[in-house]
Amino acid sequence: MDELVRTSFQIIAAVGGARSCYVEAVDAAKKGDFDKADELMKKGDESFLTGHDAHTGLIQKEAGGDPVNMTLMITHAEDQLMAAETFKIVATELIDVYRHMAQ
């Protein structure tokens, strides 16, 4: 398997797992379980970092003079990375709203 495809799958899997954790964290907060929400956000952040680090490796490779060919696979991976990051921001805000409502 090509290195770029392998890295793309690594990014997709990691940030997909992160996004799932963020969704579950919002659900936990909605139910008033803020400890679980915080735990899931932390778990999501760890997974997101794995995908982000893989993506950073590609950027460093290109910055070092070894261009990365844009493919549909890496474009999808970057889209998923940005979607997970965006949802993290929304999840953080929603959890804060639920926490405020619970007080």
C-alpha positions in Angstrom: 0.0 0.0 0.0 1.3 3.4 -0.9 2.6 5.5 2.0 0.2 8.4 1.2 -2.8 6.1 1.2 -1.7 4.6 4.5 -1.2 8.0 6.0 -4.6 9.1 4.7 -6.3 6.1 6.3 -4.5 6.8 9.5 -5.8 10.4 9.5 -9.3 9.3 8.6 -9.4 6.7 11.3 -8.0 8.8 14.1 -10.1 11.9 13.5 -13.2 9.9 12.9 -12.7 8.3 16.3 -12.1 11.8 17.7 -15.3 13.1 16.2 -17.3 10.1 17.6 -15.9 10.9 21.1 -16.9 14.5 20.7 -20.5 13.5 19.7 -20.7 11.1 22.7 -19.4 13.9 25.0 -22.2 16.2 23.9 -24.7 13.4 24.6 -23.2 12.8 28.0 -23.4 16.4 28.9 -27.0 16.5 27.7 -27.7 13.8 30.2 -25.9 15.7 32.9 -22.9 13.4 33.1 -20.2 16.1 32.9 -17.4 13.8 34.2 -18.0 11.4 31.3 -18.3 14.4 28.9 -14.9 15.7 30.0 -13.4 12.2 29.8 -14.7 11.7 26.2 -13.5 15.1 25.1 -10.0 14.2 26.4 -10.1 10.8 24.7 -11.2 12.6 21.5 -8.4 15.1 21.8 -5.9 12.3 22.1 -7.3 10.6 19.0 -7.4 13.9 17.1 -3.7 14.5 17.9 -2.8 11.2 16.3 -4.4 12.3 13.1 -3.1 15.8 13.3 0.5 14.5 13.8 0.2 12.3 10.7 -1.0 15.3 8.7 1.8 17.4 10.1 4.3 14.7 8.9 3.0 15.2 5.4 3.4 19.0 5.6 7.0 18.6 6.9 7.7 16.1 4.1 6.6 18.7 1.5 8.4 21.5 3.3 11.5 19.4 3.1 11.3 19.4 -0.7 9.4 16.1 -1.2 6.0 17.1 -2.7 2.9 15.3 -1.7 0.6 14.4 -4.6 -3.0 15.5 -3.9 -5.3 12.6 -4.3 -9.0 12.2 -3.5 -7.9 10.1 -0.5 -5.7 12.8 1.1 -8.3 15.4 0.3 -10.9 13.3 2.1 -8.6 12.9 5.1 -8.0 16.6 5.3 -11.8 17.2 5.1 -12.4 14.8 7.9 -9.6 16.5 10.0 -11.2 19.9 9.6 -14.7 18.5 10.3 -13.5 16.9 13.5 -11.7 20.1 14.6 -14.8 22.2 13.8 -17.1 19.8 15.7 -14.8 19.9 18.7 -15.3 23.6 18.9 -19.1 23.2 18.7 -19.0 20.3 21.2 -17.0 22.4 23.7 -19.6 25.2 23.4 -22.6 22.8 23.7 -21.1 21.2 26.8 -20.6 24.6 28.4 -24.2 25.5 27.7 -25.4 22.2 29.2 -23.1 22.7 32.2 -24.5 26.3 32.7 -28.1 25.0 32.4 -27.5 22.4 35.0 -26.3 25.0 37.6 
